[in-house]
Amino acid sequence: MELKKSEKANLENKKSLFIQIGLIIALIVCIGAMEWTSGQKKESVFDGMTEEVIEEEQVPVTEETPPEEMPPPEVTVTDIFEIVQDDVVIDREVRFEDDETSIDKVVEIYAPVLQAEAEEVEEEVFVIVEDMPKFRGGDINKFREWVQKRVRYPELASENGIQGRVYITFVVEPSGNVSNVTVSRSVDQLLDDAAKEAVMASPKWEPGMQRGRPVRVRYSIPIIFQLE
């Protein structure tokens, strides 16, 4: 059996109408929403606040002033001098009111005893004395001859052609021994050592005498080194 629809029940004929009604309702809702949001505008917290102008503080420039010089303190005289007449007798005696000291008491002062170190005092050295020292019964020339015969010519100095005259200074002690042998005028270290060695090998002398006692006497002799 075939179903038949009524023209009144067919909604396709009213489709355009429904669309128009829906558009009108949507438009009304949009307009109402816009009006409602504009009416509910909240006031801002910062509304009504006025902008204040901040003035810049001017700091004055301070200039350092030098300290004021203080006036010198006043000198006050504390001692009062009393003017005494010429006929007044002044008692100049000094009195000690300390009862602890008396004439009967003896004050003993102990000074520390310093032990002085014994310093050897070097005896005076003479150049000329009453009785000059003697070497084997002769004078200084005899000793010079003895040294010249016994001096050893250094082989290295001979090979290098070193020669000259070395002056030796020495002291004849009161005991007769020879001491303080030094080179007063040098030529070469090799010749100096040879000359000193010959003088230090000297036997004992007869010491020099001054006022009846033996004394120290200084001599200086030349020792010749010559190649033949």
Number of C-alpha atoms within 10 A of each C-alpha: 3 3 5 6 7 7 9 9 9 10 10 10 11 11 10 11 10 12 11 11 11 12 11 11 11 12 12 11 11 11 10 11 11 10 10 11 10 9 8 8 8 8 8 7 7 7 7 8 7 7 6 6 6 6 6 6 6 6 6 6 6 6 6 6 6 6 6 6 6 6 6 6 6 6 6 6 6 6 6 6 6 6 6 9 7 7 6 7 8 8 6 6 6 6 6 8 7 7 6 6 11 9 5 6 8 8 7 6 6 6 6 6 6 6 6 6 6 6 6 6 6 6 9 8 14 16 12 14 16 10 16 21 27 18 20 12 9 12 12 15 11 14 18 16 11 15 22 17 9 13 19 15 17 14 11 11 16 16 9 8 10 18 16 14 18 22 18 21 18 20 20 26 23 18 14 20 15 21 16 13 19 18 18 14 13 15 15 14 10 16 26 20 16 17 28 21 16 17 25 16 12 15 12 15 20 20 22 25 18 15 9 9 10 19 23 24 22 18 15 17 18 18 23 15 22 12 12 4
